[in-house]
Amino acid sequence: MKRALLLMATMTAIGFAAPAVAQTVAITGGTVALGDGSAPIPNGTVVFSNGRIVAAGAGVAAPAGATVIDATGKWVAAGIVAGPSELGLADAAGVAESNDAAARTSPFSAGLDVAATINPDAVAIGNERVGGVTRAIVAPRAVSSIFGGQGAVIDLGADAQPLTRAHAFQYVELGEDGGKLAGGSRPAAFAMFRDALTQAQDYRRNPAGFDGRGKDSLLKRADAQALLDMMDGKVPMMVHVERASDIRAVLGLTRDYPKLKLVLVGATEGWMVAREIAAAKVPVIASALADLPAAFENLAATESNVGRMTAAGIPVAISTIGVNDAAGEHILKQFAGNLVAIARVPGATGLDWGKAFASITSKPAEALAMGDELGSLRPGRRADVVIWSGDPLELASLPQAVWIDGVSQPMVSRQTRLRDRYITPQEGALPKAYSY
């Protein structure tokens, strides 16, 4: 539960005062979207207390003494879980000094840890929060090795405690990008992977004798320890691959490293090997709408990819990976809505509404084995709740109130402040024009 008790003075858009986190809150009368894959529930109620969901659905009564919020005509939904992203790591992607997502000249690789450097005051975090994003999977970028480092899960609350889980996964690049990083080919990438894990095992057997100090060493001690955690299944291995053959090769790694907990990212050609992925029980965080052969590794791209993998029994989340995410992570709701529309196209395979919404809420959480903690409005989950003006998968719908861990969040950001400043220009509100 958040330490700070953030209260909004007013919420003029929906006309109620925000409750304190310690209170029991009941949001009644709205269409409830649980985020667990089920269909929306008309005229439902969501109850949360002390930062956790107590009950949600039809026939749920508001407890005595609860603060009751009338959401009639609106939707009450689980918050969006975005990622992998660089939220909290990069203020301006093109300005190296403001970007902690990539360490191009660092001697460290797998041992890099983003958790300590998340900036909860980053402008992008406020922008995404007012867009309905309540949690983010934050991944380092692999730029000097196939191992990017250790990612984290954060909340987007307006306070100084963003971490939900540090050391949440190890990020690995294979496929075309991994080949480039390893020296120019896929065989080089897999050779680097196996040699690194062999060195990590050497470190396990004899930590004192491990020589990771030389400038040409593949691994430092911190790298070796991080890879041991991955090898032992303590943290998932989030691996970016797109081509069907690369996916098969990654699945095959579990023969030699049986404790690996794989999470596939990208997987544009996942539909071609859906049976193998499903049989391996590996979750996927897919590029949502990749439908063009932008590279040789995704020649078989199709907008039906997510629908086909889901139909095969694969737990699939969607992400902005592989697309222009300049608009922000909140555009995930648009992608999910498109997957619903694709289901209506003859010959195409999309998702029904419940599964599409789950692909941006509970499925990303489940991919990191955090589905019992967040991502839905099921009892016991963290109370990440968003009131929308309408169907959250419709473009015209906007968030009107957000709670994270049961704490009411400010519905303002740098963008909204700039909008309010300049929408009605007045003397004194604008900078003076240059006189030359």
ABEGO torsion letter per residue (X at the ends): XBABBBBBABBAAAGBBBBBAABBBBBBGBBBBAGAGBBBBBGBBBBBBGGBBABBEBGBBBBBGBBBBBABGBBBBBBBBBOBBABGABABAABAAABAABBAABABBAABBAAAABBAABAAAAAAAAAGBABBBBBBBBAABABAEBBBBBBABBBABABABBGABBBBBBEAAAAAAAGGBAAAAAAAAAAAAAAAAAAAABAAABBAABAABABBAAAAAAAAAAAAGABBBBBBBABAAAAAAAAAAAAABAABBBBBBGGAAAAAAAAAAAAAGBBBBBBAABABBABAAAAABBAAAAAAAAAAGBBBBBBABGBBAAAEAAAAAAAAAAAAAAAABBGBBBBBAAAAAAAABAAAAAAAGAAAABGBABBGBBBBBBBBABBAABAABBBABBBBGGBBBBABBAAAAAAAAAABBBBGABBBBBAX
